[in-house]
Amino acid sequence: MDQKLAERITYIKPSPTLTLDAEVKAMKAQGRQIVNLGVGEPDFQTPEYIKEAAIKAIRDGFTRYTPSEGILELREAVCEKFSLENNLEYLPDQIVITCGGKHALYNTMQVLFGPGDEVIIPSPYWVTYPAQVLLSGARPVFVDTLKEEGFVLTPEALASKITPKTKGLIINSPSNPTGMLYDSSHLAALAPLIKRHNLWVISDDIYENLVYDGKEFVNLPMVAPDLKEQTVICHGVSKTYSMTGWRIGFLAAPKLVSEAVAKMQSQMTSNPTSIAQKAALAALTGPKEPVVRMQNIFAQRRQLVLNLLEGIESFSTPIPQGAFYVFPDVSSLFGKTLHGQKIRNSDDVASILLKECEVATIPGSGFGYDRAIRLSYATSEKEILDGLERIGNFLSPGSQMASQDRGWLKKALGPQPRGSKGGL
C-alpha cells in the first residue's frame, strides 16, 4: 500500500534551534565538551515561589480539567498585567491561556489566515513564523530590514509588499534573533499603513521584560490605541520567569478573535496544564525581585558578550537592545577556506565553529538572513567566556584573545552595567 502523509507537512522543516539543541545534548552525552551558545532558553531555575504554587496545586487536588481558555483568575491576572505595565485594558474573555507562547501564535494564525491570504514577515525573523503561516494555508511574504536601520521595518519597505491579498503583519520586539527594539516612532510611522489597509497585526511580545540601556518597551496598541482592535498580542511566562518547560502562554485580542481561539483550542489541546496555570498565576502576581535579578544578570552577560566580540575581527556585531541574543555579521568569512572547508554562507560558519571549536551557534539562514549567526547569552558567564575564547582563538589566532596576555579578559569582564531599566 502506497501511504502518503498530508501535503501540509511537506511545507515545513523542523525547528533549527530545537534540532541543534538535541544535537548538542547528544554530543555532550558522548563526552564532547560542547559550549552551547545556540539555544534560547534561560539557564536560571524557575523562582521558588512559583514552584511552590505548583506543588500546592497538586496537593490541593487541582489536577482536573479547567476551562479550555484557562482559569478565570489567571486570565484576570493577565488583564491586570496589561493594565499596570502597558496601560492596555482587556476583559478576561479577551484573554486565552495557551500551551506556551508558540501555541498562542499558532492558534492566532489558524483563526485569522487561510488560503489566498498573504502575511508580511520582516526579515530577520524567528524561525517558526513562516512555518505557522504556511500551516494556516496562507503565504508568508518576507520584507528585508537593514542592519544600518536597526533591523526594524520601515513604512516604505512595508508599503512595497502590501497587495490586495495582504491580511496580516507580524511584529516581534524585542526581536529574536537580532535583539533589536521597535520604539514609539517606529510603530507610529507604521500605524497609518496598517490602518489604511486594515491589516491584522500579530505582536509577539515574549521578550517584553528584557530591555536594556534605559530603553522602554512599547507595542503597537500602546502607541496607536485605535489599532488595538486590529492587534493580537501573543505573550507568555517562559522567558521572563524562566518557565520554558511549564508551557504557559497567553494572548490578548478583540473578542471576535479570542472566542475563535478558545473554540479551536477546545478541539485541539483543551486546557493548558492545570498545575502550570497555578504556577503562572503565582508568577504574574508574586514578588518581582527574582525577575529583576535575572534581568540584571542578562544585562551583565550582554555587555560581556559585546566586549568579547570586539576582539573577534571577523564579526561585526550590532548592539542588541533587548532579548538575550546577539546577531553578528560573519559575511567577511565568506569565500575563505578554514581548516580545509570553504566558507560559503552562515551554515558553513556555524558548522565549522561546532566542528573545530565545539561551540554551538545558529546560522542566520534559518532566520532569513544568511550573513549572520545567532549567539545566545542565556547561559552562564563561564560558558560565554569559554565559547567566545574558543571562537576568537580559532578565527583570530594572532589577536589579543589568543595571546598569553590576559589583559583582554580583564577588559571584557568589566565594568559591568547594573542592568535594565525597562521591564518589570
N, C-alpha and C positions, 0 to 999 in steps of 0.2 A: 504494500500500500504506500503510495507516494504522499506522505504527510507534509503539510506546509504550515508555517506559522502565519499569523495575521500580518498583513502588509505594514501596519503602523510600526511594528518593532524594527523593521528594516530602516526606518528613518533616523534612528538614534544610535549613538555609541555609548558605551559605558562611561561613567564619570571618570575623567583622567585623574582627578585628585584622589578619589577613593581607590582607584586602581593602583596608583602609586603607593598609597598608604598600605595597601595589602601586600604589595611587592616588597616594601621596606620591612614590614613585620616578618615576612618570610625570610628575607636576607639576614635579619637580626637573629632569627631562630637558628640559622646555620652558623652563627658565631661571628658574622660580619659586624664590624664596628661602624654602623651607618649613622650619620647625623641627618636627622630628618628636618629640613627647613621647608618642606613642601606642604604639610597638612595644615589646614586652617582650623585647628581645634585648641582652645586654651588648655594649658598644661596644669592649671590650678584644680584643686579639689572643689567640688560644689560646697559652698558655705555650710557649716554645721547646722545652723537653724533651719535650713531648707531640708537637709537630710532628716532631721528630727521630725519635721512636719510629715514627711512621707512615712516614717516609722510609726508615728502616732495614727496616721490614716489606716495603716494595716492593722494595728492593734485595736482600733475602734471599729474595725469591720467595714471600712469604706472601700469595698472591693467589688462592688456590683456595677451594673450599667449606670451611666449618667445620661442626661440629655445629649443627643448627638452633637449639638453645638457647644457643649461644655456646661459645667455647673454655673449657676447664676452668680454665686459670689466671686468666682474668678472673672467672669465677664464684667461684673461691676468693678472689680479691681483694675481691669484693663481700661475701662471708661475713665476711672479716676486717674490712672497714669497719663492718658491722653489729655485730660483736663489740666492737671497740675504741671506737666512737663512740656506740653505742646500747645496749650490754650485751644484745644480742639474738643468740642463737645459731641459725644456719642451716647446713644442709649444702648442698654445691654442687648437688645435684639438686633443691633447693628454690628455686633461682635460675634465672631465664630472662633472657638478654640480648636486648633488643628494638631495633627500628629507631626509637629515640627514646622519650622519656617518654610521648608521646601514644599510641604504639603499645602500650606496656605497659598503659595504661589501657584501650584498645580491646580488646586480647586478653583482659584480665581480665573485662570486661563480657560479651564474647561467650561465655565459658565458664561464667559464673556466672548470667546472667539470660536470660530468654526470655519469650515471650508469656504474659500473665496476671500477671507479676511487677510489683511496684512498687519503685522505688528512690528513696529520700529524698535530696534535694539542698538543702542550706542555701543561702539567697539572701542576699547576692550570691554568685554562683558563676562559675567560669571558663566561658567561652562554649562550650567543647567538651563538657562533661559531659552536658547534655541530649541533644545530637545522638547521642552514643555510646550512651546508654541507649536511645534510640529505635531505633537501628540494631540493638540486641540483641533487639528485639521487646518490650522491657519499657516501662513507663510511668514517666516522671520525675514525682516528686511534690515540689513546692517548699515549703519552710518558711522563712518570713521570719525573719531575725535583725535585731536593732535596733542602730543606731549607738550608742545610750546604753548598751548592754550589750557594746560592743566587737565587734559583728558576730559573736559566737560563739553556737553552738546551745545552748539550754538544755534540760534534761530535760523541762520542761513543754511546750516547743514540739515536741520530738521525739515525745513521747507523743501529742500531738494529731494526728499524721499517720500513726501506725502503724495498719495494718489487717491482716487475715488474709493479704492479698496482699503485704505488705511483705517484701522479701527482702534489701534492701541499703541502705547508707548511705555517702555519700561525705564524707570529711573532708579538707579542704585547709588545711594550716597549715605555715608562714605562707601567708596567703591571697593569691591573685590573684582579685579586683582590690584588696582592701581593705588588704593588708599586715598584717592582724590575726593574732594568735597564740593558739592554744589552750594553756593551761598545764595543769599536773598536776591542779589542782582541777576545771577544766572537763571534762577527759576522765574523771576519776574519777566525776564526777556522772553522765555519760552511760553509764558501763560497765554498771550493773545492768540498765538498759533493753535495752541491746544484747544482753546475755547472756540475759535473760528471754525475748526474742523471737527469739533465735537468728539475729540479723542478720549477714550478711556486711558487713564494713567495708572499703572501699577507702580507704587512707590515701595521699593524694598528697603526698609529702614533697619535691618537687622543689626547694623553696626552703629546705631544712633549714639550709644553711650561711650564710644571710643573715638574721641575727637581731641586734637592736640593744638598746642601753640595758641591757646586762648580763643580758638575758633568756636563758633556756635553752630549746632545742628539746626537745620530747618528743612522742612519738606514742602511740597507744592501747596497743600491746603493752608499751611501756616502763612505762606507768602501771598497766595491768591485764594482767599476764602470762598470766592464764587465758584472755584473749581473743586470744592470738596465733594460735590455730588457726581463728579466725573473721576474720582480718585479712589482706589482701593489701597490701603496701607497694609503691607504684609510685614510681620514682625515676629518676635519670639524671645525665649529666655536663654537660648543656647549660648550666645556669645557674652552677653552682659553678666550672666550669673554662672558661667562655666557649667552649663547644664546640657551639653550636647547630646548625651545618651538618654536623657529624660524624654525627649521628643515631644516638646510642647511649643507650638507656635500659635499665633493668633492673627486675625485680620480685622480691620475696621472698614466698613463700606456703607454705601447707601443701602437702605433696607431691601430694595429690589435685589441687590447682589448678595447680601448676607443671607437672605431667605433662600435664595437659589443654592448657595454654597452649603447651607445647613441641610437642605433637602438631598443634594447629591451625596454629601458626607454620610447621611443616614443609610444610604445604599452601598457605601464603599467600606469605610472603616468603622462606622458607627462612632461612638465617643472615643476621644483620646483616653489613655490610661487614667483611671480614677485617681490612683495614688499619685501619679505625676502631676495631675491637676492640683491636688492639695499642696504639693511641693511648689508649684508655680505660684499659687496663691500666697504662700509664705514668702517667696522671692519678691513678689511685687509689693507686698505690704510690710515686709520686715525691715530690719536695720540696713542702712546703706553703707556702713563702714567697710565691710568686706569687698563690696563692689568698688568703692573708691580706692581701696588698697590695690586691687587688681588693675584698675585704670592707671594708677601711678607707676606700677611696675611695667605695664605695657609702654608707657611714655618713656621710661628709662631704657627699656630694651630697644625701642625705636631709635633713640639717639645713639645708642651703642652700635646698632647696625649701620646707621648712616656714617658714623665715624669710621667704622671698619671698611666700609665700601669705598671711602675716599682713597684708600690705599690700593685699590684694585683698578688699574688704569684701563682695563678692557671694559669696565662697566660705567655707564652714565646713568645716574640714579635721580629721578625727580623726587622731591621731598614729599612724602605722603602726609596728608592732614588728618587721616583717620584710619579706622580698622586696625589690622595688625599685619600688614603686608608692605613690602617694597617691590618695585617693578623695574629693575634696572634694564636699560637698553644694552644688549650684548651684540649688536649688529657689527661692531668693529671686529669681531672674531670671524665673521662670515668670509669665506674664501681662504681662510688659513688652514693649515694642517697641524693638528696637535696629536702627538703620540701615534702618528700614522693614520689618524682619522681626519678626513676632510670635513670642515665645518661649513654646512650649507644653510642652516636655519636654527631656530631655537630648540627644536627637538634634538639636534646633534649636540648643542651646548649642554642641555640637561643630561643627555646620555653619557657624555664624556665626563661630566662632573660626578655622576653616580659611579661610573666605572673606575675612574682614576683617582678620585678624591673621596669616594664613598660618602658623598653629600647629595641628598635628595632635594631637587628643586622641581618646579612645574614649568614646562615650556609654554611660552606665550601663545603658541599656535592654538592651544585649546581655548584660549580666551579671545581669539580673533585678532591677535596682534603678534605676529611672528618675530618681531625684532627684540623681544624682551623675555625674561624669565621671572617667575614669581618666587620670592622668598618670604617665608612666614617667620615672624618673631613671636609666635605663640608657643615658645619653648624656652628653656632655661638659658640664663646668661652663659653658662658653661658650654651648652650646645651651640649657641650663636658664635662664641669666640672660637671654638674648635672648628666649626664648619667653615666660617669665613677665613680663618687662618689657613685651612687646607686649600680652599679655593685660591686665596692670594698667593700661596706658595707655588701652586700649580701654574697659574696664569701669569704671575709676575715674579719669577724666581730671583730677579735681581733687585726687588723692591725692599723697602724698609720692613715690610711684613715678613719677608723671608730671611732677613738678616738676623744675626745673633743679638744685635742691639734691640732691646725690647722697649725702647722709648715710644714706639708707635702704639704699643699696647697701653701704656700709661695714658697717652693722649686719648685713645679710644674710650677708655674707661671713665674718663671724667673731663669736665664736670658733668653731672647728670641733672636733668630737669626734675622738678618736683612732681610734674605730671599734668594731666589735662585739666583745663578749667571748664571744659564742656561736659556734657552728660549729666549724670545724676548729681 
